[in-house]
Amino acid sequence: MENLFTAVFQKTDKWWIAFVEELPGANAQGETIDEARENLKEAVELILESNRELSEREFAGKDVIREELKIAV
């Protein structure tokens, strides 16, 4: 599955600060923009993986329907 998000990068004195507009909590930093970009990708992957695991645990054994949701913005 491939998702598209909007990454925002800001240069400070020594660091690049990064976040994803559509995903609260997805923040990262790096000494270079490339490092910040890679750290942000990892943060997003970890957040999505963690949220899926939490949902699976919470609804384990319960009668739920899971389906893909496509949204065009």
PDB file with SEQRES, HELIX, SHEET and CRYST1 records, atoms N, CA, C and O in Angstrom:
SEQRES   1 A   73  MET GLU ASN LEU PHE THR ALA VAL PHE GLN LYS THR ASP          
SEQRES   2 A   73  LYS TRP TRP ILE ALA PHE VAL GLU GLU LEU PRO GLY ALA          
SEQRES   3 A   73  ASN ALA GLN GLY GLU THR ILE ASP GLU ALA ARG GLU ASN          
SEQRES   4 A   73  LEU LYS GLU ALA VAL GLU LEU ILE LEU GLU SER ASN ARG          
SEQRES   5 A   73  GLU LEU SER GLU ARG GLU PHE ALA GLY LYS ASP VAL ILE          
SEQRES   6 A   73  ARG GLU GLU LEU LYS ILE ALA VAL                              
HELIX    1 AA1 ILE A   33  GLU A   58  1                                  26    
SHEET    1 AA1 3 ALA A   7  LYS A  11  0                                        
SHEET    2 AA1 3 TRP A  16  VAL A  20 -1                                        
SHEET    3 AA1 3 ASN A  27  GLY A  30 -1                                        
CRYST1    1.000    1.000    1.000  90.00  90.00  90.00 P 1           1          
ATOM      1  N   MET A   1       0.845  -1.166   0.000  1.00  0.00           N  
ATOM      2  CA  MET A   1       0.000   0.000   0.000  1.00  0.00           C  
ATOM      3  C   MET A   1       0.896   1.237   0.000  1.00  0.00           C  
ATOM      4  O   MET A   1       1.883   1.312   0.732  1.00  0.00           O  
ATOM      5  N   GLU A   2       0.534   2.180  -0.822  1.00  0.00           N  
ATOM      6  CA  GLU A   2       1.300   3.422  -0.895  1.00  0.00           C  
ATOM      7  C   GLU A   2       0.411   4.586  -0.492  1.00  0.00           C  
ATOM      8  O   GLU A   2      -0.723   4.700  -0.957  1.00  0.00           O  
ATOM      9  N   ASN A   3       0.920   5.436   0.361  1.00  0.00           N  
ATOM     10  CA  ASN A   3       0.195   6.621   0.807  1.00  0.00           C  
ATOM     11  C   ASN A   3       1.007   7.853   0.465  1.00  0.00           C  
ATOM     12  O   ASN A   3       2.237   7.809   0.442  1.00  0.00           O  
ATOM     13  N   LEU A   4       0.324   8.943   0.201  1.00  0.00           N  
ATOM     14  CA  LEU A   4       0.991  10.212  -0.041  1.00  0.00           C  
ATOM     15  C   LEU A   4       0.663  11.174   1.090  1.00  0.00           C  
ATOM     16  O   LEU A   4      -0.501  11.350   1.450  1.00  0.00           O  
ATOM     17  N   PHE A   5       1.684  11.787   1.638  1.00  0.00           N  
ATOM     18  CA  PHE A   5       1.530  12.755   2.705  1.00  0.00           C  
ATOM     19  C   PHE A   5       2.301  14.013   2.322  1.00  0.00           C  
ATOM     20  O   PHE A   5       3.115  13.998   1.399  1.00  0.00           O  
ATOM     21  N   THR A   6       2.037  15.096   3.037  1.00  0.00           N  
ATOM     22  CA  THR A   6       2.755  16.340   2.797  1.00  0.00           C  
ATOM     23  C   THR A   6       3.781  16.540   3.910  1.00  0.00           C  
ATOM     24  O   THR A   6       3.423  16.724   5.074  1.00  0.00           O  
ATOM     25  N   ALA A   7       5.047  16.502   3.541  1.00  0.00           N  
ATOM     26  CA  ALA A   7       6.124  16.719   4.491  1.00  0.00           C  
ATOM     27  C   ALA A   7       6.524  18.195   4.449  1.00  0.00           C  
ATOM     28  O   ALA A   7       6.649  18.788   3.378  1.00  0.00           O  
ATOM     29  N   VAL A   8       6.719  18.769   5.631  1.00  0.00           N  
ATOM     30  CA  VAL A   8       7.132  20.164   5.740  1.00  0.00           C  
ATOM     31  C   VAL A   8       8.490  20.190   6.439  1.00  0.00           C  
ATOM     32  O   VAL A   8       8.675  19.560   7.481  1.00  0.00           O  
ATOM     33  N   PHE A   9       9.434  20.924   5.857  1.00  0.00           N  
ATOM     34  CA  PHE A   9      10.789  21.012   6.402  1.00  0.00           C  
ATOM     35  C   PHE A   9      11.117  22.468   6.706  1.00  0.00           C  
ATOM     36  O   PHE A   9      10.828  23.362   5.910  1.00  0.00           O  
ATOM     37  N   GLN A  10      11.723  22.694   7.864  1.00  0.00           N  
ATOM     38  CA  GLN A  10      12.146  24.034   8.238  1.00  0.00           C  
ATOM     39  C   GLN A  10      13.578  23.978   8.737  1.00  0.00           C  
ATOM     40  O   GLN A  10      13.925  23.138   9.568  1.00  0.00           O  
ATOM     41  N   LYS A  11      14.405  24.876   8.225  1.00  0.00           N  
ATOM     42  CA  LYS A  11      15.803  24.949   8.650  1.00  0.00           C  
ATOM     43  C   LYS A  11      15.919  25.850   9.860  1.00  0.00           C  
ATOM     44  O   LYS A  11      15.443  26.985   9.842  1.00  0.00           O  
ATOM     45  N   THR A  12      16.552  25.348  10.919  1.00  0.00           N  
ATOM     46  CA  THR A  12      16.874  26.171  12.077  1.00  0.00           C  
ATOM     47  C   THR A  12      18.382  26.399  12.051  1.00  0.00           C  
ATOM     48  O   THR A  12      19.023  26.126  11.036  1.00  0.00           O  
ATOM     49  N   ASP A  13      18.949  26.881  13.120  1.00  0.00           N  
ATOM     50  CA  ASP A  13      20.390  27.155  13.128  1.00  0.00           C  
ATOM     51  C   ASP A  13      21.227  25.941  12.738  1.00  0.00           C  
ATOM     52  O   ASP A  13      22.078  26.017  11.853  1.00  0.00           O  
ATOM     53  N   LYS A  14      20.971  24.817  13.413  1.00  0.00           N  
ATOM     54  CA  LYS A  14      21.804  23.628  13.180  1.00  0.00           C  
ATOM     55  C   LYS A  14      21.030  22.429  12.654  1.00  0.00           C  
ATOM     56  O   LYS A  14      21.639  21.457  12.208  1.00  0.00           O  
ATOM     57  N   TRP A  15      19.710  22.473  12.693  1.00  0.00           N  
ATOM     58  CA  TRP A  15      18.905  21.305  12.381  1.00  0.00           C  
ATOM     59  C   TRP A  15      17.860  21.608  11.323  1.00  0.00           C  
ATOM     60  O   TRP A  15      17.476  22.756  11.099  1.00  0.00           O  
ATOM     61  N   TRP A  16      17.416  20.544  10.686  1.00  0.00           N  
ATOM     62  CA  TRP A  16      16.216  20.581   9.862  1.00  0.00           C  
ATOM     63  C   TRP A  16      15.107  19.943  10.679  1.00  0.00           C  
ATOM     64  O   TRP A  16      15.254  18.818  11.156  1.00  0.00           O  
ATOM     65  N   ILE A  17      14.008  20.647  10.845  1.00  0.00           N  
ATOM     66  CA  ILE A  17      12.852  20.153  11.564  1.00  0.00           C  
ATOM     67  C   ILE A  17      11.824  19.724  10.516  1.00  0.00           C  
ATOM     68  O   ILE A  17      11.633  20.416   9.516  1.00  0.00           O  
ATOM     69  N   ALA A  18      11.165  18.592  10.740  1.00  0.00           N  
ATOM     70  CA  ALA A  18      10.218  18.073   9.747  1.00  0.00           C  
ATOM     71  C   ALA A  18       8.962  17.553  10.430  1.00  0.00           C  
ATOM     72  O   ALA A  18       9.002  17.056  11.555  1.00  0.00           O  
ATOM     73  N   PHE A  19       7.844  17.682   9.717  1.00  0.00           N  
ATOM     74  CA  PHE A  19       6.606  17.090  10.193  1.00  0.00           C  
ATOM     75  C   PHE A  19       5.700  16.795   9.011  1.00  0.00           C  
ATOM     76  O   PHE A  19       5.906  17.304   7.909  1.00  0.00           O  
ATOM     77  N   VAL A  20       4.687  15.959   9.257  1.00  0.00           N  
ATOM     78  CA  VAL A  20       3.707  15.613   8.235  1.00  0.00           C  
ATOM     79  C   VAL A  20       2.412  16.332   8.569  1.00  0.00           C  
ATOM     80  O   VAL A  20       1.863  16.169   9.659  1.00  0.00           O  
ATOM     81  N   GLU A  21       1.926  17.132   7.619  1.00  0.00           N  
ATOM     82  CA  GLU A  21       0.720  17.934   7.861  1.00  0.00           C  
ATOM     83  C   GLU A  21      -0.486  17.085   8.232  1.00  0.00           C  
ATOM     84  O   GLU A  21      -1.265  17.468   9.106  1.00  0.00           O  
ATOM     85  N   GLU A  22      -0.653  15.939   7.582  1.00  0.00           N  
ATOM     86  CA  GLU A  22      -1.863  15.137   7.736  1.00  0.00           C  
ATOM     87  C   GLU A  22      -1.811  14.139   8.896  1.00  0.00           C  
ATOM     88  O   GLU A  22      -2.801  13.461   9.168  1.00  0.00           O  
ATOM     89  N   LEU A  23      -0.689  14.044   9.567  1.00  0.00           N  
ATOM     90  CA  LEU A  23      -0.531  13.010  10.590  1.00  0.00           C  
ATOM     91  C   LEU A  23       0.035  13.613  11.878  1.00  0.00           C  
ATOM     92  O   LEU A  23       1.253  13.685  12.046  1.00  0.00           O  
ATOM     93  N   PRO A  24      -0.845  14.047  12.789  1.00  0.00           N  
ATOM     94  CA  PRO A  24      -0.358  14.626  14.048  1.00  0.00           C  
ATOM     95  C   PRO A  24       0.599  13.673  14.761  1.00  0.00           C  
ATOM     96  O   PRO A  24       0.354  12.469  14.837  1.00  0.00           O  
ATOM     97  N   GLY A  25       1.668  14.218  15.269  1.00  0.00           N  
ATOM     98  CA  GLY A  25       2.649  13.413  15.989  1.00  0.00           C  
ATOM     99  C   GLY A  25       3.787  12.919  15.129  1.00  0.00           C  
ATOM    100  O   GLY A  25       4.777  12.408  15.653  1.00  0.00           O  
ATOM    101  N   ALA A  26       3.671  13.058  13.815  1.00  0.00           N  
ATOM    102  CA  ALA A  26       4.744  12.619  12.915  1.00  0.00           C  
ATOM    103  C   ALA A  26       5.736  13.766  12.765  1.00  0.00           C  
ATOM    104  O   ALA A  26       5.578  14.636  11.909  1.00  0.00           O  
ATOM    105  N   ASN A  27       6.758  13.750  13.609  1.00  0.00           N  
ATOM    106  CA  ASN A  27       7.776  14.792  13.645  1.00  0.00           C  
ATOM    107  C   ASN A  27       9.148  14.149  13.617  1.00  0.00           C  
ATOM    108  O   ASN A  27       9.329  13.019  14.070  1.00  0.00           O  
ATOM    109  N   ALA A  28      10.114  14.884  13.078  1.00  0.00           N  
ATOM    110  CA  ALA A  28      11.482  14.376  13.055  1.00  0.00           C  
ATOM    111  C   ALA A  28      12.429  15.557  12.892  1.00  0.00           C  
ATOM    112  O   ALA A  28      12.009  16.699  12.704  1.00  0.00           O  
ATOM    113  N   GLN A  29      13.696  15.251  12.968  1.00  0.00           N  
ATOM    114  CA  GLN A  29      14.720  16.266  12.724  1.00  0.00           C  
ATOM    115  C   GLN A  29      15.968  15.590  12.204  1.00  0.00           C  
ATOM    116  O   GLN A  29      16.104  14.370  12.285  1.00  0.00           O  
ATOM    117  N   GLY A  30      16.876  16.381  11.671  1.00  0.00           N  
ATOM    118  CA  GLY A  30      18.140  15.862  11.189  1.00  0.00           C  
ATOM    119  C   GLY A  30      19.105  16.998  10.950  1.00  0.00           C  
ATOM    120  O   GLY A  30      18.710  18.157  10.818  1.00  0.00           O  
ATOM    121  N   GLU A  31      20.381  16.650  10.895  1.00  0.00           N  
ATOM    122  CA  GLU A  31      21.397  17.673  10.632  1.00  0.00           C  
ATOM    123  C   GLU A  31      21.357  18.126   9.178  1.00  0.00           C  
ATOM    124  O   GLU A  31      21.784  19.237   8.861  1.00  0.00           O  
ATOM    125  N   THR A  32      20.845  17.270   8.288  1.00  0.00           N  
ATOM    126  CA  THR A  32      20.663  17.626   6.883  1.00  0.00           C  
ATOM    127  C   THR A  32      19.210  17.378   6.513  1.00  0.00           C  
ATOM    128  O   THR A  32      18.496  16.662   7.216  1.00  0.00           O  
ATOM    129  N   ILE A  33      18.775  17.971   5.406  1.00  0.00           N  
ATOM    130  CA  ILE A  33      17.392  17.737   4.979  1.00  0.00           C  
ATOM    131  C   ILE A  33      17.188  16.272   4.617  1.00  0.00           C  
ATOM    132  O   ILE A  33      16.109  15.727   4.849  1.00  0.00           O  
ATOM    133  N   ASP A  34      18.208  15.623   4.050  1.00  0.00           N  
ATOM    134  CA  ASP A  34      18.090  14.201   3.722  1.00  0.00           C  
ATOM    135  C   ASP A  34      17.925  13.353   4.983  1.00  0.00           C  
ATOM    136  O   ASP A  34      17.126  12.417   5.009  1.00  0.00           O  
ATOM    137  N   GLU A  35      18.680  13.684   6.016  1.00  0.00           N  
ATOM    138  CA  GLU A  35      18.556  12.947   7.275  1.00  0.00           C  
ATOM    139  C   GLU A  35      17.178  13.184   7.899  1.00  0.00           C  
ATOM    140  O   GLU A  35      16.558  12.247   8.401  1.00  0.00           O  
ATOM    141  N   ALA A  36      16.704  14.416   7.870  1.00  0.00           N  
ATOM    142  CA  ALA A  36      15.375  14.724   8.399  1.00  0.00           C  
ATOM    143  C   ALA A  36      14.303  13.978   7.614  1.00  0.00           C  
ATOM    144  O   ALA A  36      13.347  13.469   8.199  1.00  0.00           O  
ATOM    145  N   ARG A  37      14.456  13.910   6.299  1.00  0.00           N  
ATOM    146  CA  ARG A  37      13.484  13.206   5.444  1.00  0.00           C  
ATOM    147  C   ARG A  37      13.439  11.719   5.794  1.00  0.00           C  
ATOM    148  O   ARG A  37      12.357  11.149   5.935  1.00  0.00           O  
ATOM    149  N   GLU A  38      14.588  11.098   5.933  1.00  0.00           N  
ATOM    150  CA  GLU A  38      14.628   9.670   6.269  1.00  0.00           C  
ATOM    151  C   GLU A  38      14.067   9.422   7.666  1.00  0.00           C  
ATOM    152  O   GLU A  38      13.338   8.453   7.878  1.00  0.00           O  
ATOM    153  N   ASN A  39      14.400  10.291   8.616  1.00  0.00           N  
ATOM    154  CA  ASN A  39      13.876  10.147   9.976  1.00  0.00           C  
ATOM    155  C   ASN A  39      12.361  10.323   9.995  1.00  0.00           C  
ATOM    156  O   ASN A  39      11.664   9.651  10.756  1.00  0.00           O  
ATOM    157  N   LEU A  40      11.851  11.227   9.157  1.00  0.00           N  
ATOM    158  CA  LEU A  40      10.409  11.446   9.090  1.00  0.00           C  
ATOM    159  C   LEU A  40       9.708  10.236   8.483  1.00  0.00           C  
ATOM    160  O   LEU A  40       8.647   9.835   8.961  1.00  0.00           O  
ATOM    161  N   LYS A  41      10.278   9.659   7.449  1.00  0.00           N  
ATOM    162  CA  LYS A  41       9.702   8.436   6.856  1.00  0.00           C  
ATOM    163  C   LYS A  41       9.613   7.335   7.908  1.00  0.00           C  
ATOM    164  O   LYS A  41       8.598   6.646   8.011  1.00  0.00           O  
ATOM    165  N   GLU A  42      10.673   7.174   8.682  1.00  0.00           N  
ATOM    166  CA  GLU A  42      10.688   6.147   9.723  1.00  0.00           C  
ATOM    167  C   GLU A  42       9.632   6.447  10.788  1.00  0.00           C  
ATOM    168  O   GLU A  42       8.948   5.535  11.252  1.00  0.00           O  
ATOM    169  N   ALA A  43       9.492   7.708  11.178  1.00  0.00           N  
ATOM    170  CA  ALA A  43       8.495   8.078  12.173  1.00  0.00           C  
ATOM    171  C   ALA A  43       7.092   7.756  11.686  1.00  0.00           C  
ATOM    172  O   ALA A  43       6.280   7.230  12.447  1.00  0.00           O  
ATOM    173  N   VAL A  44       6.796   8.063  10.431  1.00  0.00           N  
ATOM    174  CA  VAL A  44       5.470   7.777   9.865  1.00  0.00           C  
ATOM    175  C   VAL A  44       5.216   6.273   9.841  1.00  0.00           C  
ATOM    176  O   VAL A  44       4.138   5.817  10.222  1.00  0.00           O  
ATOM    177  N   GLU A  45       6.198   5.508   9.397  1.00  0.00           N  
ATOM    178  CA  GLU A  45       6.052   4.050   9.354  1.00  0.00           C  
ATOM    179  C   GLU A  45       5.763   3.499  10.750  1.00  0.00           C  
ATOM    180  O   GLU A  45       4.886   2.651  10.915  1.00  0.00           O  
ATOM    181  N   LEU A  46       6.493   3.975  11.746  1.00  0.00           N  
ATOM    182  CA  LEU A  46       6.303   3.491  13.115  1.00  0.00           C  
ATOM    183  C   LEU A  46       4.936   3.882  13.670  1.00  0.00           C  
ATOM    184  O   LEU A  46       4.301   3.086  14.362  1.00  0.00           O  
ATOM    185  N   ILE A  47       4.479   5.088  13.380  1.00  0.00           N  
ATOM    186  CA  ILE A  47       3.166   5.533  13.854  1.00  0.00           C  
ATOM    187  C   ILE A  47       2.063   4.690  13.237  1.00  0.00           C  
ATOM    188  O   ILE A  47       1.166   4.227  13.941  1.00  0.00           O  
ATOM    189  N   LEU A  48       2.123   4.489  11.924  1.00  0.00           N  
ATOM    190  CA  LEU A  48       1.089   3.700  11.255  1.00  0.00           C  
ATOM    191  C   LEU A  48       1.091   2.253  11.741  1.00  0.00           C  
ATOM    192  O   LEU A  48       0.032   1.674  11.986  1.00  0.00           O  
ATOM    193  N   GLU A  49       2.272   1.678  11.878  1.00  0.00           N  
ATOM    194  CA  GLU A  49       2.379   0.299  12.374  1.00  0.00           C  
ATOM    195  C   GLU A  49       1.836   0.186  13.791  1.00  0.00           C  
ATOM    196  O   GLU A  49       1.094  -0.745  14.101  1.00  0.00           O  
ATOM    197  N   SER A  50       2.198   1.120  14.641  1.00  0.00           N  
ATOM    198  CA  SER A  50       1.739   1.103  16.027  1.00  0.00           C  
ATOM    199  C   SER A  50       0.225   1.265  16.114  1.00  0.00           C  
ATOM    200  O   SER A  50      -0.433   0.562  16.881  1.00  0.00           O  
ATOM    201  N   ASN A  51      -0.327   2.187  15.332  1.00  0.00           N  
ATOM    202  CA  ASN A  51      -1.783   2.392  15.353  1.00  0.00           C  
ATOM    203  C   ASN A  51      -2.527   1.145  14.884  1.00  0.00           C  
ATOM    204  O   ASN A  51      -3.568   0.799  15.441  1.00  0.00           O  
ATOM    205  N   ARG A  52      -2.002   0.473  13.869  1.00  0.00           N  
ATOM    206  CA  ARG A  52      -2.634  -0.767  13.397  1.00  0.00           C  
ATOM    207  C   ARG A  52      -2.606  -1.835  14.484  1.00  0.00           C  
ATOM    208  O   ARG A  52      -3.611  -2.502  14.731  1.00  0.00           O  
ATOM    209  N   GLU A  53      -1.454  -1.996  15.133  1.00  0.00           N  
ATOM    210  CA  GLU A  53      -1.329  -3.005  16.191  1.00  0.00           C  
ATOM    211  C   GLU A  53      -2.269  -2.701  17.360  1.00  0.00           C  
ATOM    212  O   GLU A  53      -2.906  -3.610  17.892  1.00  0.00           O  
ATOM    213  N   LEU A  54      -2.359  -1.435  17.760  1.00  0.00           N  
ATOM    214  CA  LEU A  54      -3.259  -1.067  18.853  1.00  0.00           C  
ATOM    215  C   LEU A  54      -4.711  -1.363  18.494  1.00  0.00           C  
ATOM    216  O   LEU A  54      -5.465  -1.871  19.324  1.00  0.00           O  
ATOM    217  N   SER A  55      -5.098  -1.051  17.277  1.00  0.00           N  
ATOM    218  CA  SER A  55      -6.465  -1.309  16.828  1.00  0.00           C  
ATOM    219  C   SER A  55      -6.753  -2.804  16.790  1.00  0.00           C  
ATOM    220  O   SER A  55      -7.814  -3.245  17.235  1.00  0.00           O  
ATOM    221  N   GLU A  56      -5.811  -3.589  16.260  1.00  0.00           N  
ATOM    222  CA  GLU A  56      -6.003  -5.037  16.192  1.00  0.00           C  
ATOM    223  C   GLU A  56      -6.168  -5.632  17.586  1.00  0.00           C  
ATOM    224  O   GLU A  56      -7.012  -6.503  17.793  1.00  0.00           O  
ATOM    225  N   ARG A  57      -5.370  -5.168  18.538  1.00  0.00           N  
ATOM    226  CA  ARG A  57      -5.485  -5.673  19.910  1.00  0.00           C  
ATOM    227  C   ARG A  57      -6.808  -5.275  20.546  1.00  0.00           C  
ATOM    228  O   ARG A  57      -7.463  -6.088  21.199  1.00  0.00           O  
ATOM    229  N   GLU A  58      -7.196  -4.019  20.351  1.00  0.00           N  
ATOM    230  CA  GLU A  58      -8.421  -3.529  20.980  1.00  0.00           C  
ATOM    231  C   GLU A  58      -9.658  -4.253  20.470  1.00  0.00           C  
ATOM    232  O   GLU A  58     -10.597  -4.492  21.230  1.00  0.00           O  
ATOM    233  N   PHE A  59      -9.666  -4.606  19.183  1.00  0.00           N  
ATOM    234  CA  PHE A  59     -10.850  -5.215  18.597  1.00  0.00           C  
ATOM    235  C   PHE A  59     -10.707  -6.718  18.357  1.00  0.00           C  
ATOM    236  O   PHE A  59     -11.544  -7.316  17.681  1.00  0.00           O  
ATOM    237  N   ALA A  60      -9.668  -7.328  18.897  1.00  0.00           N  
ATOM    238  CA  ALA A  60      -9.463  -8.767  18.744  1.00  0.00           C  
ATOM    239  C   ALA A  60     -10.660  -9.521  19.304  1.00  0.00           C  
ATOM    240  O   ALA A  60     -11.085  -9.273  20.433  1.00  0.00           O  
ATOM    241  N   GLY A  61     -11.201 -10.441  18.515  1.00  0.00           N  
ATOM    242  CA  GLY A  61     -12.321 -11.256  18.950  1.00  0.00           C  
ATOM    243  C   GLY A  61     -13.667 -10.563  18.880  1.00  0.00           C  
ATOM    244  O   GLY A  61     -14.684 -11.159  19.235  1.00  0.00           O  
ATOM    245  N   LYS A  62     -13.695  -9.319  18.432  1.00  0.00           N  
ATOM    246  CA  LYS A  62     -14.953  -8.587  18.329  1.00  0.00           C  
ATOM    247  C   LYS A  62     -15.427  -8.585  16.888  1.00  0.00           C  
ATOM    248  O   LYS A  62     -14.635  -8.739  15.958  1.00  0.00           O  
ATOM    249  N   ASP A  63     -16.707  -8.412  16.719  1.00  0.00           N  
ATOM    250  CA  ASP A  63     -17.307  -8.422  15.390  1.00  0.00           C  
ATOM    251  C   ASP A  63     -17.125  -7.055  14.733  1.00  0.00           C  
ATOM    252  O   ASP A  63     -17.920  -6.141  14.951  1.00  0.00           O  
ATOM    253  N   VAL A  64     -16.081  -6.926  13.936  1.00  0.00           N  
ATOM    254  CA  VAL A  64     -15.792  -5.671  13.241  1.00  0.00           C  
ATOM    255  C   VAL A  64     -15.565  -5.950  11.759  1.00  0.00           C  
ATOM    256  O   VAL A  64     -15.278  -7.080  11.364  1.00  0.00           O  
ATOM    257  N   ILE A  65     -15.693  -4.934  10.971  1.00  0.00           N  
ATOM    258  CA  ILE A  65     -15.401  -5.017   9.535  1.00  0.00           C  
ATOM    259  C   ILE A  65     -14.229  -4.091   9.256  1.00  0.00           C  
ATOM    260  O   ILE A  65     -14.248  -2.921   9.637  1.00  0.00           O  
ATOM    261  N   ARG A  66     -13.223  -4.612   8.598  1.00  0.00           N  
ATOM    262  CA  ARG A  66     -12.075  -3.807   8.175  1.00  0.00           C  
ATOM    263  C   ARG A  66     -12.091  -3.751   6.656  1.00  0.00           C  
ATOM    264  O   ARG A  66     -12.253  -4.770   5.984  1.00  0.00           O  
ATOM    265  N   GLU A  67     -11.922  -2.549   6.126  1.00  0.00           N  
ATOM    266  CA  GLU A  67     -11.867  -2.407   4.673  1.00  0.00           C  
ATOM    267  C   GLU A  67     -10.983  -1.221   4.310  1.00  0.00           C  
ATOM    268  O   GLU A  67     -10.771  -0.323   5.125  1.00  0.00           O  
ATOM    269  N   GLU A  68     -10.474  -1.222   3.093  1.00  0.00           N  
ATOM    270  CA  GLU A  68      -9.679  -0.111   2.602  1.00  0.00           C  
ATOM    271  C   GLU A  68     -10.572   1.093   2.376  1.00  0.00           C  
ATOM    272  O   GLU A  68     -11.739   0.962   2.006  1.00  0.00           O  
ATOM    273  N   LEU A  69     -10.014   2.250   2.602  1.00  0.00           N  
ATOM    274  CA  LEU A  69     -10.750   3.492   2.402  1.00  0.00           C  
ATOM    275  C   LEU A  69      -9.896   4.382   1.490  1.00  0.00           C  
ATOM    276  O   LEU A  69      -8.814   4.824   1.874  1.00  0.00           O  
ATOM    277  N   LYS A  70     -10.399   4.634   0.284  1.00  0.00           N  
ATOM    278  CA  LYS A  70      -9.695   5.499  -0.655  1.00  0.00           C  
ATOM    279  C   LYS A  70     -10.295   6.883  -0.618  1.00  0.00           C  
ATOM    280  O   LYS A  70     -11.513   7.056  -0.649  1.00  0.00           O  
ATOM    281  N   ILE A  71      -9.416   7.869  -0.553  1.00  0.00           N  
ATOM    282  CA  ILE A  71      -9.862   9.250  -0.516  1.00  0.00           C  
ATOM    283  C   ILE A  71      -9.045  10.041  -1.520  1.00  0.00           C  
ATOM    284  O   ILE A  71      -7.815  10.005  -1.494  1.00  0.00           O  
ATOM    285  N   ALA A  72      -9.724  10.753  -2.401  1.00  0.00           N  
ATOM    286  CA  ALA A  72      -9.052  11.633  -3.358  1.00  0.00           C  
ATOM    287  C   ALA A  72      -9.211  13.057  -2.874  1.00  0.00           C  
ATOM    288  O   ALA A  72     -10.327  13.543  -2.692  1.00  0.00           O  
ATOM    289  N   VAL A  73      -8.099  13.716  -2.669  1.00  0.00           N  
ATOM    290  CA  VAL A  73      -8.143  15.091  -2.175  1.00  0.00           C  
ATOM    291  C   VAL A  73      -7.594  16.022  -3.243  1.00  0.00           C  
ATOM    292  O   VAL A  73      -7.539  17.235  -3.035  1.00  0.00           O  
TER     293      VAL A  73                                                      
END                                                                             
